[in-house]
Every structure is written in structure tokens, then in C-alpha cells.
């Protein structure tokens, strides 16, 4: 049986990155190259996210995350707005927040990122 961390890495992280990439490109008119830089992934990965060629499992994970985003729209928009303005640290924080929302748990990495992002938002 897979651990919750393996499930997250194999399903929720790619789904979260795909949602973030779509949002940055469609809402903020970022290029694939810019999005890749912000997210710390290859441009080819962003291109794959944008083609919509996903496995059924990944589609289900994206649906779950989109539902969670609907419940937490303000937090998601906060992260995305900061990523779009060039604050790349918020990209990882957003992925972590989405995974935490979907899984119902926070790892120590995501808690540290969330605290850092909250401090940056308070300045």
C-alpha cells in the first residue's frame, strides 16, 4: 500500500501543477516558458499540462482539486496572484496548499511554506 506522501507525489502534485499552469496562462497571459520558470519545471512539462492529455486518474485528481479550490478560492487566488507577479516561492506553496486541501493533511514542508507565504502577505 502506498503512503500518503507517495499518493500525493504521484497524483496531486501533477494535478496541482496543471491547474496552476492553466490559470497562469489563461488568466494572467503568461507564456509556457514563464510558467515553467515560476514553477521550477521544464517548459515541456508545462506544454504537457496544457495539452490536456491526462490519465483518468489524473483527471479525477484535478476534479478533486478544482472542487477544493472552489471552497478555498481566496487562498488559491492569493498564491496565483503572487506567482503571476514574479514571486516564485508561492508556486510551491500553492502546490502544497492544494495537496493539503485534497489529502486533509499537511506535511512539515507545506506548513513551513504556508507560514512563509502568510508572513510575506502580511508585509
C-alpha positions as CSV (number, residue, x, y, z in Angstrom):
1,X,0.0,0.0,0.0
2,X,1.3,3.5,-0.9
3,X,2.0,6.0,1.7
4,X,0.0,9.3,1.7
5,X,3.2,11.0,0.5
6,X,3.6,8.7,-2.5
7,X,-0.1,9.2,-3.4
8,X,0.4,13.0,-3.2
9,X,3.6,12.9,-5.3
10,X,2.1,10.7,-8.0
11,X,-1.3,12.2,-8.2
12,X,-1.9,15.5,-6.6
13,X,1.3,17.3,-7.4
14,X,1.0,16.9,-11.2
15,X,-2.7,17.8,-10.9
16,X,-1.9,20.9,-8.9
17,X,0.8,22.0,-11.3
18,X,-1.5,21.5,-14.2
19,X,-4.2,23.7,-12.6
20,X,-1.6,26.4,-11.7
21,X,-0.2,26.4,-15.2
22,X,-3.6,26.7,-16.8
23,X,-4.5,29.6,-14.5
24,X,-1.3,31.5,-15.1
25,X,-1.5,31.1,-18.9
26,X,-5.3,31.7,-19.3
27,X,-5.9,34.3,-16.6
28,X,-2.5,36.1,-16.5
29,X,-1.4,35.5,-20.1
30,X,1.9,34.1,-19.1
31,X,3.9,32.1,-21.7
32,X,4.7,28.4,-21.1
33,X,8.4,29.4,-20.7
34,X,7.4,32.0,-17.9
35,X,5.2,29.4,-16.2
36,X,7.9,26.8,-16.3
37,X,10.4,29.3,-14.7
38,X,7.9,30.2,-12.0
39,X,7.1,26.6,-11.2
40,X,10.6,25.2,-11.5
41,X,9.7,22.7,-14.2
42,X,10.7,22.2,-17.8
43,X,8.7,24.0,-20.5
44,X,7.9,20.6,-21.9
45,X,6.1,19.7,-18.7
46,X,4.0,22.9,-18.9
47,X,3.3,22.1,-22.6
48,X,2.1,18.6,-21.5
49,X,-0.1,20.2,-18.8
50,X,-1.7,22.5,-21.4
51,X,-2.5,19.7,-24.0
52,X,-5.0,18.1,-21.6
53,X,-3.8,14.6,-22.4
54,X,-4.2,13.2,-18.9
55,X,-4.8,9.7,-17.5
56,X,-8.2,9.1,-16.0
57,X,-6.6,9.0,-12.5
58,X,-5.0,12.5,-13.0
59,X,-8.3,13.8,-14.3
60,X,-10.0,12.6,-11.1
61,X,-7.3,14.3,-9.0
62,X,-7.8,17.6,-11.0
63,X,-11.6,17.4,-10.4
64,X,-11.0,16.9,-6.7
65,X,-8.6,19.8,-6.5
66,X,-10.9,22.1,-8.5
67,X,-13.6,21.4,-6.0
68,X,-11.3,22.2,-3.2
69,X,-10.2,25.4,-4.9
70,X,-13.9,26.4,-5.1
71,X,-14.1,26.0,-1.3
72,X,-10.8,27.9,-0.8
73,X,-10.8,30.4,-3.7
74,X,-9.4,33.3,-1.8
75,X,-6.3,31.3,-0.7
76,X,-5.7,29.9,-4.3
77,X,-6.1,33.4,-5.8
78,X,-3.6,34.8,-3.3
79,X,-1.0,32.3,-4.3
80,X,-1.6,32.6,-8.0
81,X,-1.6,36.4,-8.0
82,X,1.8,36.4,-6.2
83,X,3.2,33.8,-8.6
84,X,2.0,35.8,-11.6
85,X,3.7,38.9,-10.2
86,X,7.0,37.0,-10.0
87,X,7.1,35.6,-6.5
88,X,8.1,32.1,-7.4
89,X,8.1,30.8,-3.8
90,X,4.3,31.0,-3.9
91,X,4.2,28.4,-6.7
92,X,5.5,25.7,-4.3
93,X,3.3,27.0,-1.5
94,X,0.2,26.7,-3.8
95,X,1.0,23.2,-4.8
96,X,1.4,22.3,-1.1
97,X,-1.8,24.0,-0.2
98,X,-3.7,22.2,-2.9
99,X,-2.3,18.9,-1.8
100,X,-3.2,19.6,1.8
101,X,-6.7,20.6,0.9
102,X,-7.2,17.4,-1.1
103,X,-5.5,15.0,1.3
104,X,-6.6,16.6,4.5
105,X,-3.1,16.7,6.0
106,X,-0.1,19.0,5.9
107,X,3.4,17.8,5.8
108,X,6.1,19.8,7.6
109,X,7.3,21.2,4.2
110,X,3.8,22.6,3.4
111,X,3.4,24.1,6.8
112,X,6.7,25.9,6.5
113,X,5.8,27.2,3.1
114,X,2.4,28.3,4.2
115,X,3.8,30.2,7.2
116,X,6.4,31.9,5.0
117,X,3.8,32.9,2.4
118,X,1.5,34.2,5.2
119,X,4.4,36.3,6.5
120,X,5.0,37.7,3.1
121,X,1.4,38.5,2.6
122,X,1.3,40.4,5.9
123,X,4.1,42.7,4.9
